[in-house]
Structure formats: C-alpha cells, structure tokens
Amino acid sequence: MTVTNIVQAIWALSALGLIVLVLLHSPKGDGIGAIGGQAQLFSSTKSAENTLNRVTWALTVIFLGLTVVLSAGWLPK
C-alpha cells in the first residue's frame, strides 16, 4: 500500500464518520415549536452534544484537509 492509498482510506472513513455524526445531531429550534417559544425548553446544551459537536468539527477539518492534499497531488504516487 502506498501513502496515497492510506490517505484515501482515512479520507473515506472520515467521510462516512461525518455522515453518521451529522445524522446523529438533533434539530435545534426548527419547526412549529419555535413559534410558540417551546424551542427554549429543549435548548439546554449537554456534554454529550458538546462532544458530538467537537468530534464532528474534528472530522470536518480532517476531511477537508485531506481533500485539499489529495486534489492538489502533493503525495507521491
């Protein structure tokens, strides 16, 4: 396996991880509940959601960084 293949595998795994994590996020204040002010009842931040946000952002940075590296052709073939 070359370095490019390893980076492509990490890139693909980060893409799949991003898909899963984005689907795990709960909606915040969307829908009709936001009209009556009921969205404030459920807007408390929890540590689990903070961790989910941090992991999502980390995977986003990894994915975008590897996208730039792979598209620019900076790795040996």
Phi and psi restraints in degrees (range 20) as a CNS / XPLOR table:
assign (resid 1 and name C) (resid 2 and name N)
       (resid 2 and name CA) (resid 2 and name C) 1.0 -91.8 20.0 2
assign (resid 2 and name N) (resid 2 and name CA)
       (resid 2 and name C) (resid 3 and name N) 1.0 171.2 20.0 2
assign (resid 2 and name C) (resid 3 and name N)
       (resid 3 and name CA) (resid 3 and name C) 1.0 -62.9 20.0 2
assign (resid 3 and name N) (resid 3 and name CA)
       (resid 3 and name C) (resid 4 and name N) 1.0 -38.1 20.0 2
assign (resid 3 and name C) (resid 4 and name N)
       (resid 4 and name CA) (resid 4 and name C) 1.0 -62.2 20.0 2
assign (resid 4 and name N) (resid 4 and name CA)
       (resid 4 and name C) (resid 5 and name N) 1.0 -41.9 20.0 2
assign (resid 4 and name C) (resid 5 and name N)
       (resid 5 and name CA) (resid 5 and name C) 1.0 -64.3 20.0 2
assign (resid 5 and name N) (resid 5 and name CA)
       (resid 5 and name C) (resid 6 and name N) 1.0 -39.3 20.0 2
assign (resid 5 and name C) (resid 6 and name N)
       (resid 6 and name CA) (resid 6 and name C) 1.0 -66.3 20.0 2
assign (resid 6 and name N) (resid 6 and name CA)
       (resid 6 and name C) (resid 7 and name N) 1.0 -43.8 20.0 2
assign (resid 6 and name C) (resid 7 and name N)
       (resid 7 and name CA) (resid 7 and name C) 1.0 -65.8 20.0 2
assign (resid 7 and name N) (resid 7 and name CA)
       (resid 7 and name C) (resid 8 and name N) 1.0 -38.1 20.0 2
assign (resid 7 and name C) (resid 8 and name N)
       (resid 8 and name CA) (resid 8 and name C) 1.0 -64.7 20.0 2
assign (resid 8 and name N) (resid 8 and name CA)
       (resid 8 and name C) (resid 9 and name N) 1.0 -36.7 20.0 2
assign (resid 8 and name C) (resid 9 and name N)
       (resid 9 and name CA) (resid 9 and name C) 1.0 -66.9 20.0 2
assign (resid 9 and name N) (resid 9 and name CA)
       (resid 9 and name C) (resid 10 and name N) 1.0 -43.1 20.0 2
assign (resid 9 and name C) (resid 10 and name N)
       (resid 10 and name CA) (resid 10 and name C) 1.0 -64.0 20.0 2
assign (resid 10 and name N) (resid 10 and name CA)
       (resid 10 and name C) (resid 11 and name N) 1.0 -39.4 20.0 2
assign (resid 10 and name C) (resid 11 and name N)
       (resid 11 and name CA) (resid 11 and name C) 1.0 -62.0 20.0 2
assign (resid 11 and name N) (resid 11 and name CA)
       (resid 11 and name C) (resid 12 and name N) 1.0 -44.2 20.0 2
assign (resid 11 and name C) (resid 12 and name N)
       (resid 12 and name CA) (resid 12 and name C) 1.0 -67.1 20.0 2
assign (resid 12 and name N) (resid 12 and name CA)
       (resid 12 and name C) (resid 13 and name N) 1.0 -40.5 20.0 2
assign (resid 12 and name C) (resid 13 and name N)
       (resid 13 and name CA) (resid 13 and name C) 1.0 -65.9 20.0 2
assign (resid 13 and name N) (resid 13 and name CA)
       (resid 13 and name C) (resid 14 and name N) 1.0 -37.8 20.0 2
assign (resid 13 and name C) (resid 14 and name N)
       (resid 14 and name CA) (resid 14 and name C) 1.0 -67.5 20.0 2
assign (resid 14 and name N) (resid 14 and name CA)
       (resid 14 and name C) (resid 15 and name N) 1.0 -34.2 20.0 2
assign (resid 14 and name C) (resid 15 and name N)
       (resid 15 and name CA) (resid 15 and name C) 1.0 -65.0 20.0 2
assign (resid 15 and name N) (resid 15 and name CA)
       (resid 15 and name C) (resid 16 and name N) 1.0 -45.3 20.0 2
assign (resid 15 and name C) (resid 16 and name N)
       (resid 16 and name CA) (resid 16 and name C) 1.0 -64.0 20.0 2
assign (resid 16 and name N) (resid 16 and name CA)
       (resid 16 and name C) (resid 17 and name N) 1.0 -40.5 20.0 2
assign (resid 16 and name C) (resid 17 and name N)
       (resid 17 and name CA) (resid 17 and name C) 1.0 -62.5 20.0 2
assign (resid 17 and name N) (resid 17 and name CA)
       (resid 17 and name C) (resid 18 and name N) 1.0 -39.8 20.0 2
assign (resid 17 and name C) (resid 18 and name N)
       (resid 18 and name CA) (resid 18 and name C) 1.0 -63.7 20.0 2
assign (resid 18 and name N) (resid 18 and name CA)
       (resid 18 and name C) (resid 19 and name N) 1.0 -40.7 20.0 2
assign (resid 18 and name C) (resid 19 and name N)
       (resid 19 and name CA) (resid 19 and name C) 1.0 -60.7 20.0 2
assign (resid 19 and name N) (resid 19 and name CA)
       (resid 19 and name C) (resid 20 and name N) 1.0 -46.7 20.0 2
assign (resid 19 and name C) (resid 20 and name N)
       (resid 20 and name CA) (resid 20 and name C) 1.0 -64.7 20.0 2
assign (resid 20 and name N) (resid 20 and name CA)
       (resid 20 and name C) (resid 21 and name N) 1.0 -45.5 20.0 2
assign (resid 20 and name C) (resid 21 and name N)
       (resid 21 and name CA) (resid 21 and name C) 1.0 -67.2 20.0 2
assign (resid 21 and name N) (resid 21 and name CA)
       (resid 21 and name C) (resid 22 and name N) 1.0 -37.1 20.0 2
assign (resid 21 and name C) (resid 22 and name N)
       (resid 22 and name CA) (resid 22 and name C) 1.0 -66.3 20.0 2
assign (resid 22 and name N) (resid 22 and name CA)
       (resid 22 and name C) (resid 23 and name N) 1.0 -36.7 20.0 2
assign (resid 22 and name C) (resid 23 and name N)
       (resid 23 and name CA) (resid 23 and name C) 1.0 -70.4 20.0 2
assign (resid 23 and name N) (resid 23 and name CA)
       (resid 23 and name C) (resid 24 and name N) 1.0 -23.6 20.0 2
assign (resid 23 and name C) (resid 24 and name N)
       (resid 24 and name CA) (resid 24 and name C) 1.0 -79.0 20.0 2
assign (resid 24 and name N) (resid 24 and name CA)
       (resid 24 and name C) (resid 25 and name N) 1.0 -20.4 20.0 2
assign (resid 24 and name C) (resid 25 and name N)
       (resid 25 and name CA) (resid 25 and name C) 1.0 -64.8 20.0 2
assign (resid 25 and name N) (resid 25 and name CA)
       (resid 25 and name C) (resid 26 and name N) 1.0 142.2 20.0 2
assign (resid 25 and name C) (resid 26 and name N)
       (resid 26 and name CA) (resid 26 and name C) 1.0 -92.1 20.0 2
assign (resid 26 and name N) (resid 26 and name CA)
       (resid 26 and name C) (resid 27 and name N) 1.0 146.4 20.0 2
assign (resid 26 and name C) (resid 27 and name N)
       (resid 27 and name CA) (resid 27 and name C) 1.0 -68.7 20.0 2
assign (resid 27 and name N) (resid 27 and name CA)
       (resid 27 and name C) (resid 28 and name N) 1.0 146.6 20.0 2
assign (resid 27 and name C) (resid 28 and name N)
       (resid 28 and name CA) (resid 28 and name C) 1.0 -118.5 20.0 2
assign (resid 28 and name N) (resid 28 and name CA)
       (resid 28 and name C) (resid 29 and name N) 1.0 107.7 20.0 2
assign (resid 28 and name C) (resid 29 and name N)
       (resid 29 and name CA) (resid 29 and name C) 1.0 69.5 20.0 2
assign (resid 29 and name N) (resid 29 and name CA)
       (resid 29 and name C) (resid 30 and name N) 1.0 22.3 20.0 2
assign (resid 29 and name C) (resid 30 and name N)
       (resid 30 and name CA) (resid 30 and name C) 1.0 -92.1 20.0 2
assign (resid 30 and name N) (resid 30 and name CA)
       (resid 30 and name C) (resid 31 and name N) 1.0 157.5 20.0 2
assign (resid 30 and name C) (resid 31 and name N)
       (resid 31 and name CA) (resid 31 and name C) 1.0 89.5 20.0 2
assign (resid 31 and name N) (resid 31 and name CA)
       (resid 31 and name C) (resid 32 and name N) 1.0 -166.8 20.0 2
assign (resid 31 and name C) (resid 32 and name N)
       (resid 32 and name CA) (resid 32 and name C) 1.0 -71.2 20.0 2
assign (resid 32 and name N) (resid 32 and name CA)
       (resid 32 and name C) (resid 33 and name N) 1.0 -25.2 20.0 2
assign (resid 32 and name C) (resid 33 and name N)
       (resid 33 and name CA) (resid 33 and name C) 1.0 -61.3 20.0 2
assign (resid 33 and name N) (resid 33 and name CA)
       (resid 33 and name C) (resid 34 and name N) 1.0 -24.1 20.0 2
assign (resid 33 and name C) (resid 34 and name N)
       (resid 34 and name CA) (resid 34 and name C) 1.0 -72.7 20.0 2
assign (resid 34 and name N) (resid 34 and name CA)
       (resid 34 and name C) (resid 35 and name N) 1.0 -23.1 20.0 2
assign (resid 34 and name C) (resid 35 and name N)
       (resid 35 and name CA) (resid 35 and name C) 1.0 -69.4 20.0 2
assign (resid 35 and name N) (resid 35 and name CA)
       (resid 35 and name C) (resid 36 and name N) 1.0 -44.8 20.0 2
assign (resid 35 and name C) (resid 36 and name N)
       (resid 36 and name CA) (resid 36 and name C) 1.0 -85.4 20.0 2
assign (resid 36 and name N) (resid 36 and name CA)
       (resid 36 and name C) (resid 37 and name N) 1.0 4.2 20.0 2
assign (resid 36 and name C) (resid 37 and name N)
       (resid 37 and name CA) (resid 37 and name C) 1.0 82.6 20.0 2
assign (resid 37 and name N) (resid 37 and name CA)
       (resid 37 and name C) (resid 38 and name N) 1.0 6.9 20.0 2
assign (resid 37 and name C) (resid 38 and name N)
       (resid 38 and name CA) (resid 38 and name C) 1.0 -75.4 20.0 2
assign (resid 38 and name N) (resid 38 and name CA)
       (resid 38 and name C) (resid 39 and name N) 1.0 -13.5 20.0 2
assign (resid 38 and name C) (resid 39 and name N)
       (resid 39 and name CA) (resid 39 and name C) 1.0 -65.9 20.0 2
assign (resid 39 and name N) (resid 39 and name CA)
       (resid 39 and name C) (resid 40 and name N) 1.0 -24.8 20.0 2
assign (resid 39 and name C) (resid 40 and name N)
       (resid 40 and name CA) (resid 40 and name C) 1.0 -71.4 20.0 2
assign (resid 40 and name N) (resid 40 and name CA)
       (resid 40 and name C) (resid 41 and name N) 1.0 -21.3 20.0 2
assign (resid 40 and name C) (resid 41 and name N)
       (resid 41 and name CA) (resid 41 and name C) 1.0 -66.7 20.0 2
assign (resid 41 and name N) (resid 41 and name CA)
       (resid 41 and name C) (resid 42 and name N) 1.0 -31.7 20.0 2
assign (resid 41 and name C) (resid 42 and name N)
       (resid 42 and name CA) (resid 42 and name C) 1.0 -110.0 20.0 2
assign (resid 42 and name N) (resid 42 and name CA)
       (resid 42 and name C) (resid 43 and name N) 1.0 16.6 20.0 2
assign (resid 42 and name C) (resid 43 and name N)
       (resid 43 and name CA) (resid 43 and name C) 1.0 -95.3 20.0 2
assign (resid 43 and name N) (resid 43 and name CA)
       (resid 43 and name C) (resid 44 and name N) 1.0 10.7 20.0 2
assign (resid 43 and name C) (resid 44 and name N)
       (resid 44 and name CA) (resid 44 and name C) 1.0 -71.2 20.0 2
assign (resid 44 and name N) (resid 44 and name CA)
       (resid 44 and name C) (resid 45 and name N) 1.0 136.6 20.0 2
assign (resid 44 and name C) (resid 45 and name N)
       (resid 45 and name CA) (resid 45 and name C) 1.0 -87.3 20.0 2
assign (resid 45 and name N) (resid 45 and name CA)
       (resid 45 and name C) (resid 46 and name N) 1.0 137.0 20.0 2
assign (resid 45 and name C) (resid 46 and name N)
       (resid 46 and name CA) (resid 46 and name C) 1.0 -114.5 20.0 2
assign (resid 46 and name N) (resid 46 and name CA)
       (resid 46 and name C) (resid 47 and name N) 1.0 161.1 20.0 2
assign (resid 46 and name C) (resid 47 and name N)
       (resid 47 and name CA) (resid 47 and name C) 1.0 -66.8 20.0 2
assign (resid 47 and name N) (resid 47 and name CA)
       (resid 47 and name C) (resid 48 and name N) 1.0 -31.1 20.0 2
assign (resid 47 and name C) (resid 48 and name N)
       (resid 48 and name CA) (resid 48 and name C) 1.0 -65.1 20.0 2
assign (resid 48 and name N) (resid 48 and name CA)
       (resid 48 and name C) (resid 49 and name N) 1.0 -40.2 20.0 2
assign (resid 48 and name C) (resid 49 and name N)
       (resid 49 and name CA) (resid 49 and name C) 1.0 -70.3 20.0 2
assign (resid 49 and name N) (resid 49 and name CA)
       (resid 49 and name C) (resid 50 and name N) 1.0 -36.7 20.0 2
assign (resid 49 and name C) (resid 50 and name N)
       (resid 50 and name CA) (resid 50 and name C) 1.0 -62.9 20.0 2
assign (resid 50 and name N) (resid 50 and name CA)
       (resid 50 and name C) (resid 51 and name N) 1.0 -42.1 20.0 2
assign (resid 50 and name C) (resid 51 and name N)
       (resid 51 and name CA) (resid 51 and name C) 1.0 -64.8 20.0 2
assign (resid 51 and name N) (resid 51 and name CA)
       (resid 51 and name C) (resid 52 and name N) 1.0 -41.9 20.0 2
assign (resid 51 and name C) (resid 52 and name N)
       (resid 52 and name CA) (resid 52 and name C) 1.0 -60.8 20.0 2
assign (resid 52 and name N) (resid 52 and name CA)
       (resid 52 and name C) (resid 53 and name N) 1.0 -40.8 20.0 2
assign (resid 52 and name C) (resid 53 and name N)
       (resid 53 and name CA) (resid 53 and name C) 1.0 -64.1 20.0 2
assign (resid 53 and name N) (resid 53 and name CA)
       (resid 53 and name C) (resid 54 and name N) 1.0 -43.2 20.0 2
assign (resid 53 and name C) (resid 54 and name N)
       (resid 54 and name CA) (resid 54 and name C) 1.0 -64.9 20.0 2
assign (resid 54 and name N) (resid 54 and name CA)
       (resid 54 and name C) (resid 55 and name N) 1.0 -42.8 20.0 2
assign (resid 54 and name C) (resid 55 and name N)
       (resid 55 and name CA) (resid 55 and name C) 1.0 -66.9 20.0 2
assign (resid 55 and name N) (resid 55 and name CA)
       (resid 55 and name C) (resid 56 and name N) 1.0 -38.5 20.0 2
assign (resid 55 and name C) (resid 56 and name N)
       (resid 56 and name CA) (resid 56 and name C) 1.0 -63.2 20.0 2
assign (resid 56 and name N) (resid 56 and name CA)
       (resid 56 and name C) (resid 57 and name N) 1.0 -44.3 20.0 2
assign (resid 56 and name C) (resid 57 and name N)
       (resid 57 and name CA) (resid 57 and name C) 1.0 -65.7 20.0 2
assign (resid 57 and name N) (resid 57 and name CA)
       (resid 57 and name C) (resid 58 and name N) 1.0 -38.8 20.0 2
assign (resid 57 and name C) (resid 58 and name N)
       (resid 58 and name CA) (resid 58 and name C) 1.0 -62.9 20.0 2
assign (resid 58 and name N) (resid 58 and name CA)
       (resid 58 and name C) (resid 59 and name N) 1.0 -45.0 20.0 2
assign (resid 58 and name C) (resid 59 and name N)
       (resid 59 and name CA) (resid 59 and name C) 1.0 -66.1 20.0 2
assign (resid 59 and name N) (resid 59 and name CA)
       (resid 59 and name C) (resid 60 and name N) 1.0 -32.6 20.0 2
assign (resid 59 and name C) (resid 60 and name N)
       (resid 60 and name CA) (resid 60 and name C) 1.0 -64.4 20.0 2
assign (resid 60 and name N) (resid 60 and name CA)
       (resid 60 and name C) (resid 61 and name N) 1.0 -44.3 20.0 2
assign (resid 60 and name C) (resid 61 and name N)
       (resid 61 and name CA) (resid 61 and name C) 1.0 -64.3 20.0 2
assign (resid 61 and name N) (resid 61 and name CA)
       (resid 61 and name C) (resid 62 and name N) 1.0 -43.2 20.0 2
assign (resid 61 and name C) (resid 62 and name N)
       (resid 62 and name CA) (resid 62 and name C) 1.0 -61.8 20.0 2
assign (resid 62 and name N) (resid 62 and name CA)
       (resid 62 and name C) (resid 63 and name N) 1.0 -47.2 20.0 2
assign (resid 62 and name C) (resid 63 and name N)
       (resid 63 and name CA) (resid 63 and name C) 1.0 -61.3 20.0 2
assign (resid 63 and name N) (resid 63 and name CA)
       (resid 63 and name C) (resid 64 and name N) 1.0 -48.3 20.0 2
assign (resid 63 and name C) (resid 64 and name N)
       (resid 64 and name CA) (resid 64 and name C) 1.0 -67.6 20.0 2
assign (resid 64 and name N) (resid 64 and name CA)
       (resid 64 and name C) (resid 65 and name N) 1.0 -38.1 20.0 2
assign (resid 64 and name C) (resid 65 and name N)
       (resid 65 and name CA) (resid 65 and name C) 1.0 -63.2 20.0 2
assign (resid 65 and name N) (resid 65 and name CA)
       (resid 65 and name C) (resid 66 and name N) 1.0 -44.9 20.0 2
assign (resid 65 and name C) (resid 66 and name N)
       (resid 66 and name CA) (resid 66 and name C) 1.0 -69.2 20.0 2
assign (resid 66 and name N) (resid 66 and name CA)
       (resid 66 and name C) (resid 67 and name N) 1.0 -29.4 20.0 2
assign (resid 66 and name C) (resid 67 and name N)
       (resid 67 and name CA) (resid 67 and name C) 1.0 -63.1 20.0 2
assign (resid 67 and name N) (resid 67 and name CA)
       (resid 67 and name C) (resid 68 and name N) 1.0 -43.3 20.0 2
assign (resid 67 and name C) (resid 68 and name N)
       (resid 68 and name CA) (resid 68 and name C) 1.0 -65.3 20.0 2
assign (resid 68 and name N) (resid 68 and name CA)
       (resid 68 and name C) (resid 69 and name N) 1.0 -44.7 20.0 2
assign (resid 68 and name C) (resid 69 and name N)
       (resid 69 and name CA) (resid 69 and name C) 1.0 -63.5 20.0 2
assign (resid 69 and name N) (resid 69 and name CA)
       (resid 69 and name C) (resid 70 and name N) 1.0 -43.9 20.0 2
assign (resid 69 and name C) (resid 70 and name N)
       (resid 70 and name CA) (resid 70 and name C) 1.0 -70.2 20.0 2
assign (resid 70 and name N) (resid 70 and name CA)
       (resid 70 and name C) (resid 71 and name N) 1.0 -38.7 20.0 2
assign (resid 70 and name C) (resid 71 and name N)
       (resid 71 and name CA) (resid 71 and name C) 1.0 -75.0 20.0 2
assign (resid 71 and name N) (resid 71 and name CA)
       (resid 71 and name C) (resid 72 and name N) 1.0 -27.8 20.0 2
assign (resid 71 and name C) (resid 72 and name N)
       (resid 72 and name CA) (resid 72 and name C) 1.0 -79.5 20.0 2
assign (resid 72 and name N) (resid 72 and name CA)
       (resid 72 and name C) (resid 73 and name N) 1.0 -17.4 20.0 2
assign (resid 72 and name C) (resid 73 and name N)
       (resid 73 and name CA) (resid 73 and name C) 1.0 75.2 20.0 2
assign (resid 73 and name N) (resid 73 and name CA)
       (resid 73 and name C) (resid 74 and name N) 1.0 33.0 20.0 2
assign (resid 73 and name C) (resid 74 and name N)
       (resid 74 and name CA) (resid 74 and name C) 1.0 -80.5 20.0 2
assign (resid 74 and name N) (resid 74 and name CA)
       (resid 74 and name C) (resid 75 and name N) 1.0 -9.5 20.0 2
assign (resid 74 and name C) (resid 75 and name N)
       (resid 75 and name CA) (resid 75 and name C) 1.0 -96.1 20.0 2
assign (resid 75 and name N) (resid 75 and name CA)
       (resid 75 and name C) (resid 76 and name N) 1.0 147.0 20.0 2
assign (resid 75 and name C) (resid 76 and name N)
       (resid 76 and name CA) (resid 76 and name C) 1.0 -69.4 20.0 2
assign (resid 76 and name N) (resid 76 and name CA)
       (resid 76 and name C) (resid 77 and name N) 1.0 148.7 20.0 2
